[in-house]
């Protein structure tokens, strides 16, 4: 059974940094399309970043230049480095993965209905 477990969330002041990690079980991160989503209270869950099996990445416009998605194949983990954080980045952040063979998209992150496996989420709070 695929399990995705996020860690690394917390509280930080605007301009600060956090690094989120997602440990995968029964899923090889280098073999599939994976991504990070976030959901703020009262808002839709949105795709933030994605990475495919070749290492190609995509980001939503609001985080380009500030967030970096990456993976560690040896540790079988997915990460999201978040720099220059803003209060509007505050949300629950989720790690997600697609079934093997399902594509990532170069011009956009995943949409919610494209993810097949989900983690439980980790909270990020950015204060001004």
TORLOLO-800496 format. One record per residue: residue in one letter; chain; y, x, z of N, C-alpha, C, O in turn. Coordinates in pm, whole numbers, plus 50000, padded with zeros to 5 digits. Example, Ala and Ser with C-alpha at 12.3 -4.5 7.8 and 13.67 -1.06 7.14 Angstrom:
BEGIN
 r c  n.py  n.px  n.pz ca.py ca.px ca.pz  c.py  c.px  c.pz  o.py  o.px  o.pz
 a A 49431 51319 50780 49550 51230 50780 49670 51320 50780 49668 51424 50846
 s A 49775 51285 50708 49894 51367 50714 50003 51290 50787 50114 51341 50804
This chain:
BEGIN
 r c  n.py  n.px  n.pz ca.py ca.px ca.pz  c.py  c.px  c.pz  o.py  o.px  o.pz
 x A 49881 50085 50000 50000 50000 50000 50124 50089 50000 50137 50180 50082
 x A 50215 50062 49908 50337 50142 49897 50427 50114 50017 50452 50000 50054
 x A 50474 50223 50076 50573 50212 50184 50689 50304 50156 50670 50420 50117
 x A 50809 50253 50175 50931 50330 50162 51006 50319 50294 51035 50209 50341
 x A 51037 50433 50353 51101 50433 50485 51229 50514 50479 51227 50635 50456
 x A 51341 50445 50500 51472 50511 50495 51511 50568 50631 51465 50521 50736
 x A 51594 50668 50627 51652 50726 50748 51784 50790 50711 51814 50810 50593
 x A 51863 50824 50813 51987 50898 50789 52114 50817 50796 52223 50873 50786
 x A 52103 50686 50814 52223 50607 50826 52295 50635 50956 52244 50704 51044
 x A 52415 50580 50968 52492 50599 51090 52637 50560 51070 52673 50494 50973
 x A 52718 50602 51164 52861 50572 51161 52938 50700 51134 52907 50806 51189
 x A 53038 50690 51049 53118 50806 51011 53259 50759 50980 53281 50643 50945
 x A 53354 50850 50993 53491 50817 50957 53513 50833 50808 53441 50907 50741
 x A 53611 50764 50758 53645 50774 50616 53669 50920 50579 53733 50996 50653
 x A 53616 50957 50463 53624 51095 50418 53505 51180 50457 53488 51291 50407
 x A 53422 51128 50545 53305 51201 50591 53188 51187 50497 53197 51128 50390
 x A 53075 51244 50540 52954 51247 50458 52832 51201 50538 52827 51215 50660
 x A 52736 51146 50466 52605 51114 50521 52501 51143 50414 52529 51139 50294
 x A 52381 51171 50460 52271 51191 50367 52157 51097 50406 52104 51106 50517
 x A 52121 51009 50316 52011 50917 50338 51884 50974 50277 51886 51039 50173
 x A 51773 50949 50344 51643 50992 50293 51548 50874 50288 51561 50779 50366
 x A 51455 50881 50197 51353 50776 50181 51218 50846 50164 51194 50914 50065
 x A 51132 50827 50262 50998 50885 50257 50903 50784 50195 50894 50669 50240
 x A 50832 50827 50091 50742 50736 50020 50597 50764 50055 50555 50879 50069
 x A 50520 50655 50070 50376 50663 50089 50308 50580 49982 50355 50472 49948
 x A 50198 50632 49929 50123 50564 49824 50206 50543 49699 50180 50453 49620
 x A 50305 50626 49682 50391 50623 49563 50445 50764 49544 50501 50823 49636
 x A 50428 50817 49424 50475 50952 49394 50614 50944 49334 50633 50891 49224
 x A 50713 50998 49405 50852 50978 49365 50882 51039 49228 50972 50992 49159
 x A 50809 51141 49190 50836 51206 49062 50779 51129 48944 50808 51162 48829
 x A 50699 51027 48970 50631 50955 48862 50698 50826 48820 50661 50767 48718
 x A 50796 50781 48896 50853 50650 48866 51004 50647 48873 51069 50746 48908
 x A 51058 50533 48840 51202 50508 48852 51230 50460 48993 51170 50363 49040
 x A 51321 50528 49061 51357 50490 49197 51508 50479 49209 51583 50535 49129
 x A 51551 50406 49310 51694 50388 49325 51735 50354 49467 51652 50329 49554
 x A 51865 50353 49487 51927 50310 49611 52012 50186 49584 52082 50178 49483
 x A 52003 50092 49676 52082 49971 49672 52162 49962 49801 52133 50032 49898
 x A 52262 49875 49801 52333 49845 49925 52373 49699 49926 52392 49636 49822
 x A 52386 49649 50047 52426 49509 50063 52517 49498 50186 52476 49528 50298
 x A 52638 49456 50161 52734 49431 50269 52726 49284 50307 52682 49202 50227
 x A 52767 49249 50428 52760 49108 50471 52834 49016 50375 52950 49040 50340
 x A 52768 48910 50333 52829 48812 50246 52835 48851 50099 52892 48779 50017
 x A 52776 48966 50067 52780 49013 49929 52640 49027 49871 52541 49030 49944
 x A 52634 49034 49739 52506 49053 49672 52457 49197 49691 52536 49290 49708
 x A 52327 49213 49686 52270 49347 49689 52295 49411 49553 52263 49354 49449
 x A 52352 49531 49555 52388 49598 49430 52320 49733 49419 52299 49803 49518
 x A 52286 49768 49297 52231 49900 49272 52341 50005 49279 52449 49987 49222
 x A 52314 50113 49349 52411 50220 49367 52380 50340 49278 52469 50395 49214
 x A 52254 50379 49275 52213 50497 49198 52065 50487 49166 51989 50420 49237
 x A 52026 50553 49060 51885 50554 49020 51850 50689 48959 51936 50761 48908
 x A 51721 50721 48966 51672 50845 48908 51537 50818 48844 51453 50749 48902
 x A 51517 50871 48725 51390 50845 48657 51296 50965 48670 51329 51064 48736
 x A 51182 50955 48606 51080 51059 48622 51121 51192 48561 51064 51296 48596
 x A 51219 51191 48471 51265 51316 48412 51377 51380 48494 51416 51494 48469
 x A 51428 51306 48593 51539 51355 48673 51675 51304 48627 51777 51338 48686
 x A 51677 51222 48522 51803 51165 48477 51852 51064 48579 51774 50989 48638
 x A 51983 51063 48599 52041 50978 48704 52145 50883 48647 52201 50906 48539
 x A 52170 50776 48720 52276 50682 48685 52339 50631 48814 52273 50626 48918
 x A 52467 50594 48806 52542 50551 48922 52630 50431 48890 52674 50414 48776
 x A 52653 50350 48990 52753 50247 48972 52891 50314 48975 52909 50418 49039
 x A 52987 50256 48906 53117 50322 48888 53185 50358 49019 53250 50462 49029
 x A 53172 50274 49118 53248 50293 49242 53202 50416 49322 53273 50459 49413
 x A 53086 50473 49289 53038 50589 49365 53029 50715 49281 52995 50822 49332
 x A 53058 50705 49153 53049 50823 49067 53141 50933 49118 53257 50909 49152
 x A 53086 51054 49122 53163 51167 49170 53160 51184 49321 53205 51286 49372
 x A 53108 51085 49393 53101 51093 49540 52957 51093 49591 52927 51157 49692
 x A 52869 51021 49524 52729 51010 49567 52640 51088 49471 52669 51096 49351
 x A 52532 51143 49524 52435 51214 49442 52295 51173 49483 52256 51185 49599
 x A 52219 51124 49387 52080 51088 49412 51992 51205 49370 52017 51271 49269
 x A 51888 51230 49448 51798 51340 49416 51662 51311 49477 51645 51217 49554
 x A 51565 51393 49442 51434 51377 49503 51375 51515 49531 51409 51614 49467
 x A 51288 51517 49629 51215 51638 49664 51068 51608 49637 51002 51538 49713
 x A 51019 51663 49529 50882 51631 49488 50779 51683 49588 50677 51618 49611
 x A 50806 51798 49647 50711 51856 49742 50698 51769 49867 50589 51754 49923
 x A 50810 51713 49911 50809 51628 50030 50788 51481 49997 50769 51397 50085
 x A 50791 51451 49867 50778 51312 49821 50884 51221 49883 50854 51114 49937
 x A 51007 51268 49875 51118 51192 49930 51230 51174 49828 51246 51254 49735
 x A 51304 51069 49846 51423 51038 49767 51543 51050 49860 51535 51011 49976
 x A 51655 51102 49809 51772 51120 49893 51897 51064 49825 51901 51047 49703
 x A 51996 51035 49906 52127 50995 49856 52231 51069 49940 52251 51037 50057
 x A 52297 51167 49880 52405 51238 49945 52533 51162 49919 52570 51137 49804
 x A 52601 51124 50027 52721 51042 50015 52838 51120 50074 52843 51146 50194
 x A 52932 51156 49989 53051 51230 50030 53176 51144 50010 53173 51042 49941
 x A 53284 51188 50072 53412 51116 50060 53395 50968 50084 53444 50885 50007
 x A 53326 50935 50190 53295 50795 50217 53419 50713 50246 53517 50762 50302
 x A 53413 50587 50205 53522 50493 50222 53474 50374 50304 53354 50348 50308
 x A 53563 50303 50369 53520 50185 50445 53443 50084 50360 53353 50017 50409
 x A 53478 50074 50233 53409 49979 50146 53267 50022 50111 53193 49947 50048
 x A 53228 50142 50151 53089 50185 50135 52999 50134 50248 52877 50149 50242
 x A 53058 50075 50349 52980 50023 50462 52885 49914 50415 52927 49819 50349
 x A 52759 49928 50449 52657 49832 50405 52522 49875 50460 52507 49983 50517
 x A 52424 49787 50441 52285 49826 50461 52238 49889 50331 52256 49831 50224
 x A 52180 50007 50340 52133 50077 50222 51981 50072 50215 51911 50094 50314
 x A 51932 50042 50095 51788 50026 50073 51739 50122 49966 51805 50144 49865
 x A 51623 50178 49990 51550 50256 49891 51457 50160 49816 51401 50069 49876
 x A 51442 50181 49687 51356 50092 49608 51288 50170 49497 51333 50278 49458
 x A 51180 50114 49449 51104 50179 49342 51050 50074 49245 51029 49958 49281
 x A 51030 50118 49124 50971 50032 49022 50823 50068 49004 50780 50176 49042
 x A 50748 49975 48948 50612 50007 48909 50614 50125 48813 50707 50141 48734
 x A 50510 50209 48820 50498 50319 48725 50504 50265 48582 50445 50162 48550
 x A 50578 50338 48499 50589 50298 48360 50709 50209 48331 50748 50193 48216
 x A 50767 50151 48435 50889 50071 48415 51008 50166 48409 51015 50261 48487
 x A 51100 50143 48318 51206 50241 48294 51322 50232 48391 51345 50129 48454
 x A 51394 50344 48401 51529 50345 48455 51622 50330 48334 51577 50339 48219
 x A 51749 50307 48359 51846 50289 48252 51958 50391 48269 52014 50405 48378
 x A 51988 50461 48162 52082 50574 48173 52224 50530 48202 52301 50606 48261
 x A 52260 50410 48162 52400 50369 48175 52429 50284 48297 52543 50246 48322
 x A 52325 50255 48373 52348 50172 48491 52233 50189 48590 52122 50224 48550
 x A 52259 50166 48719 52150 50166 48816 52066 50039 48799 52096 49955 48715
 x A 51962 50026 48879 51876 49910 48873 51947 49787 48926 52037 49797 49009
 x A 51906 49672 48879 51947 49547 48939 51838 49502 49035 51724 49549 49029
 x A 51875 49411 49124 51783 49374 49232 51648 49327 49181 51545 49364 49238
 x A 51646 49246 49079 51519 49189 49032 51434 49290 48955 51323 49258 48913
 x A 51485 49411 48936 51408 49514 48865 51329 49602 48962 51244 49680 48918
 x A 51355 49591 49090 51283 49672 49189 51158 49599 49234 51159 49478 49255
 x A 51050 49674 49249 50922 49615 49288 50884 49646 49433 50812 49569 49497
 x A 50933 49758 49484 50903 49797 49622 51034 49825 49693 51128 49879 49635
 x A 51039 49787 49820 51161 49802 49898 51133 49867 50034 51027 49848 50094
 x A 51231 49944 50080 51228 49989 50218 51294 49885 50307 51339 49781 50260
 x A 51299 49915 50435 51353 49819 50531 51504 49830 50547 51567 49741 50604
 x A 51563 49938 50498 51707 49954 50503 51755 50042 50616 51689 50055 50719
 x A 51871 50102 50595 51937 50182 50698 52087 50152 50690 52144 50147 50581
 x A 52150 50134 50805 52289 50091 50810 52384 50209 50798 52366 50313 50862
 x A 52485 50191 50715 52594 50288 50702 52724 50217 50735 52755 50113 50677
 x A 52799 50272 50829 52927 50215 50868 53034 50323 50857 53023 50430 50917
 x A 53137 50294 50780 53247 50389 50760 53374 50328 50818 53417 50220 50776
 x A 53432 50396 50912 53554 50345 50976 53677 50415 50919 53672 50530 50877
 x A 53787 50342 50919 53911 50395 50862 53991 50470 50967 54098 50522 50937
